[in-house]
Amino acid sequence: MVNFLIKHLIPHSDQTGDPAVREAYGTLAGCVGICLNVLLFIGKFVAGSIVGSIAVTADAFNNLSDAGSSLITLFGFRLAGKRPHSDHPFGHGRIEYVAGLIVSLLIILMGVTLARESLDKMLHPQDVTFSLLSAGILAASILVKLYMYSYNRALSKKLNSSTLKATATDSLSDACATLAVLISMIISHLTGLRIDGYAGILVALMILWGGFGAARDTISPLLGTAPDPEFVKKIQSIVRSCPVVTGMHDLVIHDYGAGRRMISLHAEVPANGDILATHDAIDLVERRLHDELNCHAVIHMDPVETDNAAVNAVRQRVLEALHAQMDSAVSIHDFRMVTGPTHTNLIFDLLLPMDSPLTEEAAKKQAEAIVSALDPHYNAILTIDKGYV
């Protein structure tokens, strides 16, 4: 059904990097979620009233809260699709993450409420009436929730959306929770054991687990998570494919919501090249990054000597020494050598891995000592960089 609606309601559905297309996907997912969850609420509420089960009734209201969550998701995607303006020049894409966080908090609230009601049911157990109607409604509910999990998971992968991923996880938790309720109702019917409250606690724990997991997934991009490695590889591939680029470093990716990413980087280019031709080539790289990855790119050109055999040889010696005595993951860039009558200045930037245990001051002192040990006349003048990808 969802694929049919996508085909007929979302033009250019394959262009998922387009904010407008993303908004259309989110709107569709929200509307389908609202309709299905309202139908499930009605069916479970009727079933819970017939059999007198707090677990079934609570599960019904959980579906009603899911409908509210789908409504928030819908508005979140719609607001995230608003055009940038003077107060928010980078757009409103992060509202999608805020909507996901609100959905997570609602899930957690519902889990706490259900746990309290189930505890009361455990202390004051009541008989549960079994009926084929209620069992059939619960079984149908499980199938519907598994279907919702399937399409939300597929859309979350297609859009790389933490909000839809949280919705998919919640749907799977609901399916497991409803299965627990159905099993408890059958056991109570066959054995007479009053385990309705215990099943309710199990449902509550599943809901809470899904809620906390969803909150974690939505808080991470709000705080500023590391970029997707595949996205980084695509950037590197496009930049390095430019004939005048001999190396790249200091890549920084700012995420203002899906489809609203800004990147900056330094590209090393030959110092003896034609400056106008080199600049034109870098402009073309920026345009490719925009067209192919839907991001705004700013590239700073770093001129380096590429045909000086002496400089290249010293650079290689320094790099090998740093790898052997410091950290095999470090790298250097913007390497220059200024030779004088008493000493030679080696000027470069040293890039430390983000998880390096060394402080910047300690790394600088260690690197200076390593360079001096190569030749007493070498004087290292270096800047410590931290990698953001």
Secondary structure, DSSP 8 states (H G I E B T S, - for coil): -HHHHHHHH-TTTT-TTSHHHHHHHHHHHHHHHHHHHHHHHHHHHHHHHHHT-HHHHHHHHHHHHHHHHHHHHHHHHHHHTS---SS-TT-STTHHHHHHHHHHHHHHHHHHHHHHHHHHHHHS-------HHHHHHHHHHHHHHHHHHHHHHHHHHHHT-HHHHHHHHHHHHHHHHHHHHHHHHHHHHHH----HHHHHHHHHHHHHHHHHHHHHHHHHHHH-----HHHHHHHHHHHHTSTT--EEEEEEEEESSTT-EEEEEEEEEETTS-HHHHHHHHHHHHHHHHHHH-EEEEEEEEEE-SS-HHHHHHHHHHHHHHHHHT-TT-EEEEEEEEE-SS-EEEEEEEEE-TT-SS-HHHHHHHHHHHHHHH-TTEEEEEEEEE---
